[in-house]
Structure formats: structure tokens, C-alpha cells
């Protein structure tokens, strides 16, 4: 059973930065597309960023230029560097690993941007 565990969330002031990390059991990240989603209360979750095994990245318009997704092969993690954070970035952030037609999800980590 594949397990994903997110870390790095927390409370940060507007303009600040956080780095989220998603750790996987096993070595699935080498073969998986990694993505980060976020969800706010009462809203559907939305894609924040994704990275393919070939390194192709995709970002939501709202985070372009501020967030960077990457994969760390040595640590077997997928990371999301979030800079210039805004209050509207407040959400629960989820990591997903897609292997073919199978999706694995983490439990989520809360990010709160507030002064």
C-alpha cells in the first residue's frame, strides 16, 4: 500500500514563504507524475502545480511566478516551494502521485496566510 505524507504547512504572514514536502513509501515518485492540490472550505479542490517524470511543470495561473514544484530523487519527495504568499493561498494542500490510472493521495497539510 502506497502512502504519501505531506509536511511543511503552518502559519505564515503575507509575503512570507513555506516549503511543502511530500514523502512516499517505496520509490513510486520515480515513475509518477506528482501534483499538489489545495482545497478551501466550501470549495472544490483545485490543481496548484504538477511535475511529470520528464520534468515538465504546470501551474495554476494564480501561483505562477510564486510557487515552484520539484522532485527530489535522493530523498524520494515531491516539494512545493511557495513564495510571496497571500491570504488567498490559505487552504489545505494535498499531494497526489499518479501512476498510470491510479492516484495516491496524502492526508493534507494546512497552510494559513494571515497577519
C-alpha positions in Angstrom: 0.0 0.0 0.0 1.5 3.3 -1.1 1.4 6.1 1.5 2.0 9.8 1.0 2.8 12.1 3.8 2.8 15.9 3.5 4.8 18.2 5.8 5.8 21.8 6.0 2.5 23.5 6.4 1.8 26.2 9.0 1.0 29.8 9.7 2.9 32.5 7.8 2.4 36.2 7.3 1.5 37.6 3.9 4.6 37.9 1.8 6.3 35.0 3.6 7.4 31.6 2.3 6.8 27.9 3.1 8.1 24.8 1.6 5.8 21.7 1.5 7.2 18.3 1.1 5.5 15.0 0.2 7.2 11.8 1.1 6.2 8.5 -0.3 6.6 4.9 0.9 8.6 3.0 -1.7 10.1 4.6 -4.8 7.0 5.4 -6.7 7.9 9.0 -7.3 10.5 8.0 -9.9 7.6 6.7 -12.1 4.8 9.1 -11.1 3.5 12.4 -12.0 3.5 14.5 -8.8 0.9 17.1 -8.2 -0.2 19.5 -5.4 -3.9 20.4 -5.0 -5.5 22.7 -2.5 -8.9 23.0 -1.0 -10.7 25.7 1.0 -13.9 25.2 2.9 -16.9 25.1 0.7 -14.9 24.9 -2.5 -13.7 22.1 -4.7 -10.1 21.3 -4.7 -8.0 22.7 -7.5 -4.7 21.9 -9.0 -1.8 24.1 -7.8 1.1 22.6 -9.7 2.3 19.3 -11.2 5.5 17.8 -12.5 5.9 14.9 -14.8 8.6 12.3 -14.7 10.3 14.2 -17.5 10.3 17.4 -15.5 7.5 19.2 -17.3 5.7 21.5 -14.9 2.3 23.1 -14.9 1.0 25.8 -12.6 -2.3 27.3 -11.8 -2.4 30.9 -13.1 -2.8 32.2 -9.5 0.5 30.8 -8.4 2.7 31.3 -11.5 5.9 33.1 -10.6 5.4 32.5 -6.9 5.4 28.7 -6.5 7.9 26.1 -7.7 7.3 22.4 -7.8 10.2 20.0 -7.8 11.1 16.4 -7.2 14.0 15.3 -5.0 15.1 11.9 -6.3 17.6 11.4 -3.5 15.0 11.9 -0.8 12.1 10.4 -2.8 10.0 13.5 -2.2 7.9 16.0 -4.2 8.3 19.5 -3.0 6.4 22.8 -3.4 8.2 26.0 -2.7 5.7 28.8 -2.0 7.0 32.4 -2.0 5.2 35.7 -1.7 2.3 34.0 0.0 -1.1 35.8 0.0 -4.1 35.3 2.3 -6.0 33.7 -0.6 -3.4 30.9 -0.6 -4.8 29.7 2.7 -6.0 26.1 2.2 -5.4 22.5 2.9 -2.7 21.3 0.5 -2.7 17.8 -0.8 -0.1 15.8 -2.6 -1.0 13.4 -5.3 1.1 10.8 -7.1 -0.3 9.5 -10.4 0.9 6.1 -11.6 -0.9 5.3 -14.8 -4.6 5.3 -14.0 -4.1 5.1 -10.2 -3.9 8.1 -8.0 -2.5 8.1 -4.5 -3.2 11.0 -2.1 -1.7 12.3 1.1 -3.7 13.4 4.1 -3.2 17.1 3.6 -1.4 19.8 5.4 -2.9 23.2 6.4 -1.4 26.4 5.1 -2.6 29.6 6.7 -1.5 33.0 5.5 -2.5 35.7 7.9 -1.1 38.7 9.7 
